[in-house]
Structure formats: C-alpha cells, structure tokens
Amino acid sequence: MREFTIGKNDAGQRLDRFVAKNLPLLPPALLQKYIRLKRIKVNGKGSKRDTRLAAGDVLQLYINDEFFDKPSEENMFLTLFSPQLDIVYEDENLLLVNKRPGLVVHADETEKVNTLINHIQAYLYQKREWNPKWENAFAPALCNRIDRNTGGIVIAAKNAETLRILNEKIRDHELEKSYLCITVGRPNPAAGKVEGFLFKDEVKKQVYFHSRPVPGGKTAVTLYKTLETRGPLSLVECRLLTGRTHQIRVSMAHLGCPLLGDGKYGRGDVNRRYGETRQALYSYKLSFPLPTDAGILSYLRGKTFTVAEIPFREKYFPHI
C-alpha cells in the first residue's frame, strides 16, 4: 500500500485524473476498476472517480508496486489492460503466437506500447506466471522475429532454459519454418531452390540480391514450391534454409515473381489493382525435428504447428 498526501497545488483535481497522472503505467480501465473495488481510498474510505481532492486529503492505494515505477521500455507491458494474442500453442515453457500483419514484435521508433512482446508479457503477468519483481534478470523473450507487415508464428520463451535451447536450435537449423506467399506470376521452374547472397543497405533499409559473393553479403538459400496458379497470381510455399532479412521477398523478386502487396520489392501497378498494401507472406507452419538433444523441450520432437487461417489465402485461393 502507498499513500499520497494532497498538497495545495493538487487540490481540486478529480481522484481518477490525479492517480492517472501519478501512475502512468496503470491502465485507465484498471484504474477505474480499482476505484470501484475501493482499492483506492480517500481518507480511508472508498470514493467515486469524480471526487474532488482537497489539500490534506490522504490517498491510500492498494496497488501492485510495479505500477509505481517510472515508465520505461521494459515495463510498458503494464499499460496493456487487455492483451490481444492468437495463441497457437502454449505450455509451461513456451508460447507459439500467431502474429497479425501490422503488429511490430519489439518497440521501434514508431511504436512503444502496442508490440507483440508487450502483449505476451502482459498476458503472462496477468496470469501470474511472471512478474518482473520476481526475477533478477529474465523476462519472457521472443526467439524469432517477423517483419511488421508479415504474419505468422512467433516463439516466446517463458524461462531462461527454454530461451537458451531454442536459440541454439534455431542457430543450428533444427527447426523448420514454412511460409505461404502469393507471387505475381508463376515461378519458373514451378519448384526449386533460390541461392544467392543478400546485401542490406542500412541507410535505405533495402536488401539486394547478388548471384555471386559481395562484400557484406550473406548467403541465402530458399526452397519453394508452387501450389496453385490462378490468372496472374500464384500461391507458393517457401522454406528457409537460412534466415536473412527480407529473404523470401527479395528471392522471389529475383525470380521475376515478386510478392503481391510488396511495396519495396514488388510491382506497384499490380498492388494497386488488387488494393494490397502489405506483402502477402505468412509464416504459417513451424516444425520441431530436433535431431539432437533438446533437454527440457524434448517432448516437442516431431511436432508441427500450423496457423488455421491466412487472410490472403482465403481471399485468393479459398480451396487450398
């Protein structure tokens, strides 16, 4: 429990607005709930949210300590009263979450609060599975990333051992990630492998495909298979043998079949014709072959998880 004594400069303020100003991490909906439950008292008594405070009033706040901290990137999850997650699978060690297109996985220059990791941490905090006050260092963390405008399965580790194992397995290519995408045109051949070297221009935030090694270029290998073609569009499944920035988008564009909706590597005229503003790309399937020892995650060996619905597949290839 914390107490505040109202000074003359704060007199006349509404109760809810005073608390909101002094506890910016406390979600507005939770603030109103605490007032209703009388976990916020004025002079020892429950009060209405529009109560006007007077100099000398004493507020008692029966609220978790973490809400009194100063806002930072590490505690912004507290501001999410109703975390929104599409959970594909969950157990005591990890979460597999279907990230929707448009959501960033971590905070960036455009978004600090509404991020996938914040929703995950808020979800686990509200389930009382994790609290930053309980841990010396560990916080639930993502094991893989997906671009803002790409959807699909993201892995979140609930404990340090799981994070260590999954990072090792991803590094050693013991997990298999499969993607669905829609290309403009039919890849030729219909199935195959795209191998090359990708160079990222950090200033332009653009990746370039090279057939031969170049300074700063990284090896990129993508397997693909055309599932169906309808008119100018093809539904293609891709599997990454390496994990590079924009790998599928750049590789398919190199084949002459850029992704529908891709504003960076695609065809603007086709994107406008179909009204698509995000690349049609989804990390829809995750498999755990785990050919070597996986410690506490050995029970996942041989398991495969898939996303039930992919909006662009239902829209353009509804019978696949």
Secondary structure, DSSP 8 states (H G I E B T S, - for coil): -EEEE--TTTTT-BHHHHHHHH-TTS-HHHHHHHHHTT-EEETTEE--TT-B--TT-EEEE---GGGGS---TTTGGGG-SS----EEEE-SSEEEEEE-TT-BSS--SS-SSSBHHHHHHHHHHHTTS--TTT-SS---EESS---TT-EEEEEEESSHHHHHHHHHHHHTT-SEEEEEEEEES--SSSEEEEEEEEEEETTTTEEEEESS--TT-EEEEEEEEEEEEETTEEEEEEEESS--TTHHHHHHHHTT--BTT-TTTS-HHHHHHHT--S--EEEEEEEE---S--GGGGGGTTEEEE-S--HHHHHH-TT-
